[in-house]
């Protein structure tokens, strides 16, 4: 879906396909027919955005085969879908039985990460609709925080300079600008906007910036307005927003709350958990660790890195940080001057919810409708003619 500010500036809204289990090109094309097109039809919109997650195998195939890339572009067009953004954070195996910290490999000190991201940029330059101003790619915030010795940090910084040069080359060759956003995440080398300002400051702002994940921002107890001002002051553009909500447990010591949290402590994904007292954020790397005593229960609410459906409340007494997401949307979309034009609903956890829904198409459509309503409330108008 596309929206426009009163001055005509376009904003693209879509959902991320990492919710679907597809690691090769055939599987990606199948998910367009099985899920994305029915979601578009459910929303009764002429064009739906889908932020593709392409595993390494699919990227390698598309990068090497022009005909395959044309086939994917054609499949998107005939189904009323558009791709202006890619999620290049997970490299492969995102739906294995256990993912956990493997999702951060290869990191930005590994040549494979640079190669993969530039391949994604070339693919996206072809997939971009002719009338899209630019494309965006989200990627990991350098690495998991340990081990991260100085020599690997230096190697990664050099890779980012090469990334900027490579993106400039893609633009010179194709005429399409692709920007890459590093996504701060709890537990990583860059987990907060303050760390992003320190670690990523000085990069090419025309091509490199930050992907803000609203769930991650909430888990770290970052106030949206201050966080976004911090990025702006550091010269780091927000190239993409992942519209997501975290789980919040208001009283983590209560037996009913702990029982509800135990139901979320599943084995596939990492669920970093935080609580805050005064200006101190206390951390546990995973929800089972927090429940086992790694996190205090007397400092206030816990927030859990568990992407919750935007439109639905979790099992009481848990709640979500949807209000935080609404505040982020207001800060980033309240004016076109903020410069963020790509919004991606990213709830990849449907399959590991305690009570998975029977209809994924209906759930995704409901999330997008929730986001559409918030954008409309901010004064953006849906563009039905695009």
Secondary structure, 3 states (H helix, E strand, C coil): CEEECCCCCEEEEEEEHHHCCCCCHHHHHHHHHHHHHHHHHHHCCCCEEEEECCCHHHHHHHHHCHHHHHHHHHHHHHCCEECCEEECCCCCCCCCCCCHHHHHCCCCCCHHHHHHHHHHHHHHHHHCCCCCCCEEEEEECCCECCCCCHHHHHHHHHHHHHHHHHHHHHHHHHCCCEEEEEECCCCECCCCHHHHHHHHCCCCCCCEEEEEEHHHHHHCCCCHHHHHHHHHHCCCCEEEEEECEEEEECCCCCHHHHHHHHHHCCCCCCCCEEEEECCEEEEECCHHHHHHHHCCCCCCCEEEEEEECCCCCCCCCEEECHHHHHHHHHHHHCCHHHCCCEEEECCCCHHHCCCCCCCHHHHHHHHHHHHHHHHHHCCCEECCCC
